[in-house]
């Protein structure tokens, strides 16, 4: 299955959603988007979008492992984010 690269409008929307109140999140999410987002399949993009809906502190706690992932797909996405 070939993954279509995101278009410029999608990337602009995504970069805007990754701007957070915590500098650490800005850095981690921005790095992930620039390096890995284009290679995600649709299910992974949806999972990433769900994570972006979380409040900053909850998202940061999940990224740092202070708060557990809700399910396996989220755990894998968090591992991908941390791998960058």
Backbone torsions as a table, in degrees:
resi	resn	phi	psi	omega
1	UNK	NA	127.8	180.0
2	UNK	-90.2	135.3	178.3
3	UNK	-97.1	123.8	178.9
4	UNK	-74.7	135.4	178.4
5	UNK	-67.1	146.9	179.7
6	UNK	-66.5	144.6	177.2
7	UNK	-81.5	170.9	-175.0
8	UNK	-64.1	-33.2	178.6
9	UNK	-67.7	-41.8	178.1
10	UNK	-63.1	-43.5	179.9
11	UNK	-65.7	-39.0	178.3
12	UNK	-63.9	-43.2	178.0
13	UNK	-62.2	-43.5	-178.4
14	UNK	-65.5	-45.2	178.3
15	UNK	-59.4	-39.1	179.2
16	UNK	-64.9	-42.7	-180.0
17	UNK	-67.1	-25.0	-179.6
18	UNK	-82.5	-9.7	175.8
19	UNK	-75.1	116.9	-173.5
20	UNK	-124.5	175.5	178.8
21	UNK	-79.0	-15.1	178.7
22	UNK	-105.3	123.6	-180.0
23	UNK	-56.6	-38.3	-179.7
24	UNK	-59.5	-42.3	178.1
25	UNK	-65.9	-42.1	177.1
26	UNK	-54.3	-45.8	-177.3
27	UNK	-67.1	-51.3	-176.7
28	UNK	-64.1	-48.3	-177.8
29	UNK	-68.0	-41.7	178.8
30	UNK	-61.4	-42.8	178.5
31	UNK	-63.1	-43.3	179.1
32	UNK	-62.3	-45.5	-178.9
33	UNK	-61.9	-45.0	-177.8
34	UNK	-67.3	-34.4	-173.0
35	UNK	-98.7	-29.0	-169.6
36	UNK	-124.5	-24.4	-170.0
37	UNK	-58.2	-40.7	-177.1
38	UNK	-60.5	-25.4	-179.2
39	UNK	-89.9	-0.5	-179.2
40	UNK	-77.1	147.1	172.2
41	UNK	-83.5	176.0	-175.2
42	UNK	-61.8	-41.1	179.7
43	UNK	-63.2	-39.9	178.4
44	UNK	-68.1	-37.7	177.2
45	UNK	-63.5	-40.2	176.8
46	UNK	-63.4	-43.4	179.3
47	UNK	-62.1	-41.3	177.4
48	UNK	-63.6	-41.3	178.5
49	UNK	-61.4	-40.0	177.8
50	UNK	-62.3	-42.5	177.4
51	UNK	-61.0	-39.4	-179.6
52	UNK	-66.7	-17.9	176.8
53	UNK	-76.7	-15.0	-179.3
54	UNK	-71.9	150.4	172.0
55	UNK	-62.4	154.7	-176.0
56	UNK	-51.8	-48.5	-175.8
57	UNK	-65.8	-39.9	178.4
58	UNK	-66.1	-42.4	179.1
59	UNK	-63.7	-45.9	179.3
60	UNK	-62.3	-41.1	178.8
61	UNK	-63.7	-34.3	176.6
62	UNK	-71.6	-41.5	179.7
63	UNK	-63.0	-40.2	-178.2
64	UNK	-84.6	-5.2	178.3
65	UNK	86.1	4.6	177.9
66	UNK	-72.1	-26.7	178.3
67	UNK	-122.9	134.1	-176.4
68	UNK	-74.0	156.1	174.1
69	UNK	-68.0	152.1	-178.4
70	UNK	-76.9	-29.3	-178.1
71	UNK	-159.2	174.8	-172.9
72	UNK	-61.6	-41.3	-179.7
73	UNK	-63.3	-38.7	178.2
74	UNK	-68.4	-39.3	177.9
75	UNK	-59.2	-44.9	179.3
76	UNK	-64.6	-38.9	178.3
77	UNK	-65.8	-41.7	178.3
78	UNK	-63.6	-38.1	176.3
79	UNK	-63.8	-39.6	178.1
80	UNK	-64.5	-41.9	178.6
81	UNK	-62.6	-44.3	-178.9
82	UNK	-69.8	-22.2	-177.7
83	UNK	-75.9	-13.7	-176.2
84	UNK	-83.0	NA	NA
